């Protein structure tokens, strides 16, 4: 009985020692992650929408583009449901039309809050694309639908990022965030049709050549980061060893205190 009781206590103390070591060695970010509240993805609730902040000409143009996108993509999505023979295209059209209905309400609400004028009909290019779709049937329609919408979403995608990063107005900022989410979803939906010819998409411009000073700065930063990392590892290794030894030392001392002496064992069994 004594041996069983001591074995149980020893296992408990050993596990406690391991737990202490694990907590001490846990990176600060990992330890904080369990305490931080869950951040919604995407975190739209963290952006205010008070209308505060200057509205630039670029902000006004962005709101117009969001409105124009809805004015032609909602009827395009409706046509996809009516004219396509492909269930996948029908589903994509239905989802894009429904999401643009929501986005269109958002931009109209933002425009009312900020006193912005919005267009009420598609522009000439968009009307031409809708005309192409009306004149097409079957697989020809499917290809035109995917090509036109994928190209349009690809053009507006970088513009959304620019406004999201630069606007001073919180209502436009939130609209840009939401628009970005919708457009990214639409790109993925359209590409899921397998009709997108990625080789025909416009290529990104080449990155600007780095200046000599920028290269030198990068080299210095890299050297500093390397040195800092080496120092951190040199300091961390002895600290880890000390922590491990201390934890098991505490476990040993606690175990010794719980171990019955010979006199106590004699009193128990004689």
MODELLER restraints for C-alpha pairs under 7 A, 6 or more apart:
rsr = mdl.restraints
at = mdl.atoms
rsr.add(forms.Gaussian(group=physical.xy_distance, feature=features.Distance(at['CA:6:A'], at['CA:259:A']), mean=6.79, stdev=0.5))
rsr.add(forms.Gaussian(group=physical.xy_distance, feature=features.Distance(at['CA:10:A'], at['CA:255:A']), mean=6.25, stdev=0.5))
rsr.add(forms.Gaussian(group=physical.xy_distance, feature=features.Distance(at['CA:13:A'], at['CA:251:A']), mean=5.81, stdev=0.5))
rsr.add(forms.Gaussian(group=physical.xy_distance, feature=features.Distance(at['CA:14:A'], at['CA:251:A']), mean=6.44, stdev=0.5))
rsr.add(forms.Gaussian(group=physical.xy_distance, feature=features.Distance(at['CA:17:A'], at['CA:247:A']), mean=5.55, stdev=0.5))
rsr.add(forms.Gaussian(group=physical.xy_distance, feature=features.Distance(at['CA:17:A'], at['CA:248:A']), mean=6.15, stdev=0.5))
rsr.add(forms.Gaussian(group=physical.xy_distance, feature=features.Distance(at['CA:17:A'], at['CA:251:A']), mean=6.07, stdev=0.5))
rsr.add(forms.Gaussian(group=physical.xy_distance, feature=features.Distance(at['CA:20:A'], at['CA:247:A']), mean=6.98, stdev=0.5))
rsr.add(forms.Gaussian(group=physical.xy_distance, feature=features.Distance(at['CA:21:A'], at['CA:243:A']), mean=6.86, stdev=0.5))
rsr.add(forms.Gaussian(group=physical.xy_distance, feature=features.Distance(at['CA:21:A'], at['CA:244:A']), mean=6.21, stdev=0.5))
rsr.add(forms.Gaussian(group=physical.xy_distance, feature=features.Distance(at['CA:21:A'], at['CA:247:A']), mean=6.64, stdev=0.5))
rsr.add(forms.Gaussian(group=physical.xy_distance, feature=features.Distance(at['CA:47:A'], at['CA:174:A']), mean=6.16, stdev=0.5))
rsr.add(forms.Gaussian(group=physical.xy_distance, feature=features.Distance(at['CA:48:A'], at['CA:170:A']), mean=5.99, stdev=0.5))
rsr.add(forms.Gaussian(group=physical.xy_distance, feature=features.Distance(at['CA:49:A'], at['CA:170:A']), mean=5.45, stdev=0.5))
rsr.add(forms.Gaussian(group=physical.xy_distance, feature=features.Distance(at['CA:49:A'], at['CA:171:A']), mean=4.58, stdev=0.5))
rsr.add(forms.Gaussian(group=physical.xy_distance, feature=features.Distance(at['CA:49:A'], at['CA:174:A']), mean=6.72, stdev=0.5))
rsr.add(forms.Gaussian(group=physical.xy_distance, feature=features.Distance(at['CA:50:A'], at['CA:170:A']), mean=6.59, stdev=0.5))
rsr.add(forms.Gaussian(group=physical.xy_distance, feature=features.Distance(at['CA:50:A'], at['CA:171:A']), mean=6.28, stdev=0.5))
rsr.add(forms.Gaussian(group=physical.xy_distance, feature=features.Distance(at['CA:51:A'], at['CA:113:A']), mean=6.63, stdev=0.5))
rsr.add(forms.Gaussian(group=physical.xy_distance, feature=features.Distance(at['CA:51:A'], at['CA:114:A']), mean=6.36, stdev=0.5))
rsr.add(forms.Gaussian(group=physical.xy_distance, feature=features.Distance(at['CA:51:A'], at['CA:169:A']), mean=6.36, stdev=0.5))
rsr.add(forms.Gaussian(group=physical.xy_distance, feature=features.Distance(at['CA:51:A'], at['CA:170:A']), mean=5.95, stdev=0.5))
rsr.add(forms.Gaussian(group=physical.xy_distance, feature=features.Distance(at['CA:51:A'], at['CA:171:A']), mean=5.06, stdev=0.5))
rsr.add(forms.Gaussian(group=physical.xy_distance, feature=features.Distance(at['CA:52:A'], at['CA:169:A']), mean=5.61, stdev=0.5))
rsr.add(forms.Gaussian(group=physical.xy_distance, feature=features.Distance(at['CA:52:A'], at['CA:170:A']), mean=6.02, stdev=0.5))
rsr.add(forms.Gaussian(group=physical.xy_distance, feature=features.Distance(at['CA:53:A'], at['CA:168:A']), mean=5.13, stdev=0.5))
rsr.add(forms.Gaussian(group=physical.xy_distance, feature=features.Distance(at['CA:53:A'], at['CA:169:A']), mean=4.04, stdev=0.5))
rsr.add(forms.Gaussian(group=physical.xy_distance, feature=features.Distance(at['CA:53:A'], at['CA:170:A']), mean=6.53, stdev=0.5))
rsr.add(forms.Gaussian(group=physical.xy_distance, feature=features.Distance(at['CA:54:A'], at['CA:168:A']), mean=5.57, stdev=0.5))
rsr.add(forms.Gaussian(group=physical.xy_distance, feature=features.Distance(at['CA:54:A'], at['CA:169:A']), mean=5.51, stdev=0.5))
rsr.add(forms.Gaussian(group=physical.xy_distance, feature=features.Distance(at['CA:55:A'], at['CA:168:A']), mean=6.82, stdev=0.5))
rsr.add(forms.Gaussian(group=physical.xy_distance, feature=features.Distance(at['CA:55:A'], at['CA:169:A']), mean=5.83, stdev=0.5))
rsr.add(forms.Gaussian(group=physical.xy_distance, feature=features.Distance(at['CA:59:A'], at['CA:163:A']), mean=6.77, stdev=0.5))
rsr.add(forms.Gaussian(group=physical.xy_distance, feature=features.Distance(at['CA:59:A'], at['CA:167:A']), mean=6.83, stdev=0.5))
rsr.add(forms.Gaussian(group=physical.xy_distance, feature=features.Distance(at['CA:59:A'], at['CA:172:A']), mean=6.72, stdev=0.5))
rsr.add(forms.Gaussian(group=physical.xy_distance, feature=features.Distance(at['CA:63:A'], at['CA:107:A']), mean=6.47, stdev=0.5))
rsr.add(forms.Gaussian(group=physical.xy_distance, feature=features.Distance(at['CA:64:A'], at['CA:118:A']), mean=5.63, stdev=0.5))
rsr.add(forms.Gaussian(group=physical.xy_distance, feature=features.Distance(at['CA:64:A'], at['CA:119:A']), mean=6.60, stdev=0.5))
rsr.add(forms.Gaussian(group=physical.xy_distance, feature=features.Distance(at['CA:66:A'], at['CA:107:A']), mean=6.91, stdev=0.5))
rsr.add(forms.Gaussian(group=physical.xy_distance, feature=features.Distance(at['CA:67:A'], at['CA:104:A']), mean=6.03, stdev=0.5))
rsr.add(forms.Gaussian(group=physical.xy_distance, feature=features.Distance(at['CA:67:A'], at['CA:107:A']), mean=6.53, stdev=0.5))
rsr.add(forms.Gaussian(group=physical.xy_distance, feature=features.Distance(at['CA:67:A'], at['CA:118:A']), mean=6.84, stdev=0.5))
rsr.add(forms.Gaussian(group=physical.xy_distance, feature=features.Distance(at['CA:67:A'], at['CA:119:A']), mean=6.95, stdev=0.5))
rsr.add(forms.Gaussian(group=physical.xy_distance, feature=features.Distance(at['CA:68:A'], at['CA:119:A']), mean=6.84, stdev=0.5))
rsr.add(forms.Gaussian(group=physical.xy_distance, feature=features.Distance(at['CA:68:A'], at['CA:122:A']), mean=5.58, stdev=0.5))
rsr.add(forms.Gaussian(group=physical.xy_distance, feature=features.Distance(at['CA:70:A'], at['CA:100:A']), mean=5.36, stdev=0.5))
rsr.add(forms.Gaussian(group=physical.xy_distance, feature=features.Distance(at['CA:70:A'], at['CA:104:A']), mean=5.87, stdev=0.5))
rsr.add(forms.Gaussian(group=physical.xy_distance, feature=features.Distance(at['CA:71:A'], at['CA:121:A']), mean=6.18, stdev=0.5))
rsr.add(forms.Gaussian(group=physical.xy_distance, feature=features.Distance(at['CA:71:A'], at['CA:122:A']), mean=5.53, stdev=0.5))
rsr.add(forms.Gaussian(group=physical.xy_distance, feature=features.Distance(at['CA:72:A'], at['CA:122:A']), mean=5.77, stdev=0.5))
rsr.add(forms.Gaussian(group=physical.xy_distance, feature=features.Distance(at['CA:72:A'], at['CA:126:A']), mean=6.19, stdev=0.5))
rsr.add(forms.Gaussian(group=physical.xy_distance, feature=features.Distance(at['CA:73:A'], at['CA:97:A']), mean=6.43, stdev=0.5))
rsr.add(forms.Gaussian(group=physical.xy_distance, feature=features.Distance(at['CA:74:A'], at['CA:97:A']), mean=4.36, stdev=0.5))
rsr.add(forms.Gaussian(group=physical.xy_distance, feature=features.Distance(at['CA:74:A'], at['CA:100:A']), mean=6.24, stdev=0.5))
rsr.add(forms.Gaussian(group=physical.xy_distance, feature=features.Distance(at['CA:74:A'], at['CA:101:A']), mean=6.98, stdev=0.5))
rsr.add(forms.Gaussian(group=physical.xy_distance, feature=features.Distance(at['CA:76:A'], at['CA:130:A']), mean=6.58, stdev=0.5))
rsr.add(forms.Gaussian(group=physical.xy_distance, feature=features.Distance(at['CA:77:A'], at['CA:93:A']), mean=3.86, stdev=0.5))
rsr.add(forms.Gaussian(group=physical.xy_distance, feature=features.Distance(at['CA:77:A'], at['CA:94:A']), mean=5.66, stdev=0.5))
rsr.add(forms.Gaussian(group=physical.xy_distance, feature=features.Distance(at['CA:77:A'], at['CA:96:A']), mean=6.09, stdev=0.5))
rsr.add(forms.Gaussian(group=physical.xy_distance, feature=features.Distance(at['CA:77:A'], at['CA:97:A']), mean=4.84, stdev=0.5))
rsr.add(forms.Gaussian(group=physical.xy_distance, feature=features.Distance(at['CA:78:A'], at['CA:93:A']), mean=6.39, stdev=0.5))
rsr.add(forms.Gaussian(group=physical.xy_distance, feature=features.Distance(at['CA:78:A'], at['CA:94:A']), mean=6.56, stdev=0.5))
rsr.add(forms.Gaussian(group=physical.xy_distance, feature=features.Distance(at['CA:78:A'], at['CA:97:A']), mean=6.58, stdev=0.5))
rsr.add(forms.Gaussian(group=physical.xy_distance, feature=features.Distance(at['CA:80:A'], at['CA:89:A']), mean=6.42, stdev=0.5))
rsr.add(forms.Gaussian(group=physical.xy_distance, feature=features.Distance(at['CA:80:A'], at['CA:90:A']), mean=5.32, stdev=0.5))
rsr.add(forms.Gaussian(group=physical.xy_distance, feature=features.Distance(at['CA:80:A'], at['CA:93:A']), mean=5.15, stdev=0.5))
rsr.add(forms.Gaussian(group=physical.xy_distance, feature=features.Distance(at['CA:81:A'], at['CA:90:A']), mean=4.38, stdev=0.5))
rsr.add(forms.Gaussian(group=physical.xy_distance, feature=features.Distance(at['CA:81:A'], at['CA:93:A']), mean=6.05, stdev=0.5))
rsr.add(forms.Gaussian(group=physical.xy_distance, feature=features.Distance(at['CA:81:A'], at['CA:94:A']), mean=6.35, stdev=0.5))
rsr.add(forms.Gaussian(group=physical.xy_distance, feature=features.Distance(at['CA:83:A'], at['CA:137:A']), mean=6.35, stdev=0.5))
rsr.add(forms.Gaussian(group=physical.xy_distance, feature=features.Distance(at['CA:83:A'], at['CA:138:A']), mean=6.75, stdev=0.5))
rsr.add(forms.Gaussian(group=physical.xy_distance, feature=features.Distance(at['CA:84:A'], at['CA:90:A']), mean=6.29, stdev=0.5))
rsr.add(forms.Gaussian(group=physical.xy_distance, feature=features.Distance(at['CA:84:A'], at['CA:138:A']), mean=5.36, stdev=0.5))
rsr.add(forms.Gaussian(group=physical.xy_distance, feature=features.Distance(at['CA:84:A'], at['CA:141:A']), mean=6.75, stdev=0.5))
rsr.add(forms.Gaussian(group=physical.xy_distance, feature=features.Distance(at['CA:84:A'], at['CA:142:A']), mean=6.32, stdev=0.5))
rsr.add(forms.Gaussian(group=physical.xy_distance, feature=features.Distance(at['CA:85:A'], at['CA:138:A']), mean=5.84, stdev=0.5))
rsr.add(forms.Gaussian(group=physical.xy_distance, feature=features.Distance(at['CA:88:A'], at['CA:193:A']), mean=6.70, stdev=0.5))
rsr.add(forms.Gaussian(group=physical.xy_distance, feature=features.Distance(at['CA:89:A'], at['CA:142:A']), mean=6.79, stdev=0.5))
rsr.add(forms.Gaussian(group=physical.xy_distance, feature=features.Distance(at['CA:89:A'], at['CA:193:A']), mean=6.77, stdev=0.5))
rsr.add(forms.Gaussian(group=physical.xy_distance, feature=features.Distance(at['CA:92:A'], at['CA:189:A']), mean=6.18, stdev=0.5))
rsr.add(forms.Gaussian(group=physical.xy_distance, feature=features.Distance(at['CA:92:A'], at['CA:190:A']), mean=6.90, stdev=0.5))
rsr.add(forms.Gaussian(group=physical.xy_distance, feature=features.Distance(at['CA:96:A'], at['CA:186:A']), mean=6.50, stdev=0.5))
rsr.add(forms.Gaussian(group=physical.xy_distance, feature=features.Distance(at['CA:107:A'], at['CA:175:A']), mean=6.90, stdev=0.5))
rsr.add(forms.Gaussian(group=physical.xy_distance, feature=features.Distance(at['CA:110:A'], at['CA:171:A']), mean=6.47, stdev=0.5))
rsr.add(forms.Gaussian(group=physical.xy_distance, feature=features.Distance(at['CA:111:A'], at['CA:117:A']), mean=6.86, stdev=0.5))
rsr.add(forms.Gaussian(group=physical.xy_distance, feature=features.Distance(at['CA:129:A'], at['CA:148:A']), mean=6.95, stdev=0.5))
rsr.add(forms.Gaussian(group=physical.xy_distance, feature=features.Distance(at['CA:133:A'], at['CA:141:A']), mean=5.80, stdev=0.5))
rsr.add(forms.Gaussian(group=physical.xy_distance, feature=features.Distance(at['CA:133:A'], at['CA:144:A']), mean=6.58, stdev=0.5))
rsr.add(forms.Gaussian(group=physical.xy_distance, feature=features.Distance(at['CA:133:A'], at['CA:145:A']), mean=6.67, stdev=0.5))
rsr.add(forms.Gaussian(group=physical.xy_distance, feature=features.Distance(at['CA:143:A'], at['CA:195:A']), mean=6.55, stdev=0.5))
rsr.add(forms.Gaussian(group=physical.xy_distance, feature=features.Distance(at['CA:146:A'], at['CA:190:A']), mean=6.05, stdev=0.5))
rsr.add(forms.Gaussian(group=physical.xy_distance, feature=features.Distance(at['CA:146:A'], at['CA:195:A']), mean=6.87, stdev=0.5))
rsr.add(forms.Gaussian(group=physical.xy_distance, feature=features.Distance(at['CA:146:A'], at['CA:196:A']), mean=6.85, stdev=0.5))
rsr.add(forms.Gaussian(group=physical.xy_distance, feature=features.Distance(at['CA:147:A'], at['CA:196:A']), mean=6.66, stdev=0.5))
rsr.add(forms.Gaussian(group=physical.xy_distance, feature=features.Distance(at['CA:150:A'], at['CA:187:A']), mean=6.29, stdev=0.5))
rsr.add(forms.Gaussian(group=physical.xy_distance, feature=features.Distance(at['CA:150:A'], at['CA:190:A']), mean=6.43, stdev=0.5))
rsr.add(forms.Gaussian(group=physical.xy_distance, feature=features.Distance(at['CA:153:A'], at['CA:183:A']), mean=6.32, stdev=0.5))
rsr.add(forms.Gaussian(group=physical.xy_distance, feature=features.Distance(at['CA:153:A'], at['CA:187:A']), mean=6.62, stdev=0.5))
rsr.add(forms.Gaussian(group=physical.xy_distance, feature=features.Distance(at['CA:157:A'], at['CA:183:A']), mean=6.88, stdev=0.5))
rsr.add(forms.Gaussian(group=physical.xy_distance, feature=features.Distance(at['CA:160:A'], at['CA:176:A']), mean=5.85, stdev=0.5))
rsr.add(forms.Gaussian(group=physical.xy_distance, feature=features.Distance(at['CA:160:A'], at['CA:180:A']), mean=6.23, stdev=0.5))
rsr.add(forms.Gaussian(group=physical.xy_distance, feature=features.Distance(at['CA:163:A'], at['CA:176:A']), mean=6.62, stdev=0.5))
rsr.add(forms.Gaussian(group=physical.xy_distance, feature=features.Distance(at['CA:164:A'], at['CA:173:A']), mean=5.34, stdev=0.5))
rsr.add(forms.Gaussian(group=physical.xy_distance, feature=features.Distance(at['CA:164:A'], at['CA:176:A']), mean=5.32, stdev=0.5))
rsr.add(forms.Gaussian(group=physical.xy_distance, feature=features.Distance(at['CA:164:A'], at['CA:177:A']), mean=6.35, stdev=0.5))
rsr.add(forms.Gaussian(group=physical.xy_distance, feature=features.Distance(at['CA:167:A'], at['CA:173:A']), mean=6.21, stdev=0.5))
